[in-house]
Amino acid sequence: MELFAEGRLDAYLRLPPEPQILHARKVGHVILRTAVDRPWSEYFCCMLAANRDFVRRRPAATKRVIQAFLKAADLCANAPEQTARTLIEGGFTDRYEYALQTFNENPYGGWRDYDAKDSVRFYALQLHDLGFVKSSPQKVIAEGPIFASSTRSSAS
C-alpha cells in the first residue's frame, strides 16, 4: 500500500480496509469495484472450493462447512453493525466505520440470487481471454466443479 501511495506502483488491488484507507488519504482512484460494477457484480465474487475426494468421503462435514459459510454470509447481510463490532472485538480490524461500510456495500445477501455455474463460466471466460486458463469455459464446467444443485433452489 505504501509503495502505491508513494507513486512507485501504477495499480494496486486490495480488499477492505486498505481501499478505504487510501481513499481517506486521497491516494489513487478506484477503477473497478466488482461488488457494484457490472458485469462482475452479477456473479459470485467468491466461491467455496473443496477437494472432490474429501466431499465424496465426508458429505456431512462438507454440508456443515457450507452451512457455516452461508450462515456467516447471511449474518453479514442482516446484521452488519453486529458483524463489524465482532471484527473489532476479535482484533481483525481497528476501523469500525470501514468494516461497516464493507458489509453495507457488498451484496452478502445476494448469494441466493446468483448461479454458481454462470459465475464459473463468466470467470473462466475472463481468464481464458487473458491467457491464464487454456481450457474453454465449457470444459472448465464439464471437468471441474461439482455443483450439488442450483443456488436458487437450495437457499433454504
N, C-alpha and C positions, 0 to 999 in steps of 0.2 A: 504494500500500500504506500509506503514512504517513497519507494522508487518512482511510482506513478505520480505522487504528489510533487516530487522534485522535477518531474518532466523527463525522467530517464527511461520511461516506458510510454509507448504510444497508446496502449489499451490495457485494460485491467478487468478481469472477470472475477467477481466475488459474490458471496451470499451475505445477507444481513449479519451483523450491523455495519460492515465496512462501507457499503454504498451510502448509507445514511451519514456516516462519519465524514466521508469525502464530500457529500453534498453540504453538510454543515460548514465545512472548511472552504466551500466554494471551489472545489477542485474537480475539473473534468465535467463531462456531460454524459448523461445516460443515452446510449444509442439503441438499447434493446432491453425490454423487461418482459421476459417470457410469460410471466403471470398475467399480464394485461395486453400485450401486443399480439395481434393476430399475424399469422395463423397459429403461432406457438401456444397461445392462451387457450386454444380449442382442444388441446391434447394434454394428457398427463405430463407433468414435468418430471415426475419421479416414479419409479416402479420398484416394487419389491421383487428381488430375484433370489432363487434358491437352487441348489444342486438338484437336478432331476432325480437322482437316486435317493437322496435324502427325502424328498417329497413323497416318493413312492413307498419308501420303507417306514416313514413316520408321518402318516397323514394327520393324525390327531395333533401332534406337535406343530405341524405346519399350519393347521387350522387355528390353533391358539395364537401363533405369531401373527397371522394375518388379522385375526380379530383384534389383537392388541394394537396393531398399526392403524386399523380403521377406527377403533375407539379413540386413539390419540388424534387422528385427523378430525373426527367429529368434535372432540374437546377443543381443539384449536379453533374450529369454526364457530362453535356455540358458546364458548366461554373464553374469548381472547384475553380479557383482563386477568382472569384467574391463571390462565396458562402463562401469560407474561410474568406475573408475580412468581409463579413456580420456577421459571427460568432464573429470575433474580435470586430467589431463595436458595436454589441449587448451585449458584455460582457460575452458571453457564454464560451469563452476560451481566453487565452492570448498568445497562441503559434501558430502563423500563419503557420509555417512550418509543425507542427503536424496536423493541420486541413487540410491543402492542401494534405499532404501525405495520410490522411484517404480518402479524396474524390478521389484521383488518384488511390488508391489501391483497393477500394471497388467497386463492379460492380453495381453502382446505375442505370446505363442504362440497366441492364440485366433483368429488370422486365418483359419485353416483351417476353423474351426467356424462362421463367420458367412457369411451370404448377402448379397452386395452389393445385390441388388435389394430384399430385405427391409429392409435398412438405409436405402436411399434412400427407399423408400416410408414407413417409420416417420418419418424426419426431415421428409420433405415434408408428411406429415400434421400433425406438430407445428407446422411453420412456417405451414402453411395455417390451422390453428386459431388461431394467434396473429395472423394477418393479414399476415405477412411475405411469403407466396407466394400469388398469386392462383390459380394452376393447381392442379388436383386432383393427388393423388399419382399416379393412373393416367396423367395427361397428362405429368407430370414424367418418369415411367418411359418412356413411349412416345416422347417427343420429345427427351429429354435425353441421358442417359448411354449409352455403348456398353459393353455387357458382353460380353467375349470369351467367357466361359464361367463356370459356377458356380465359386466359390472352392473348394468342396468337392471338385470333380473335377479342379481344376487345381493342387492343392497340391504336386505333385512337380516 
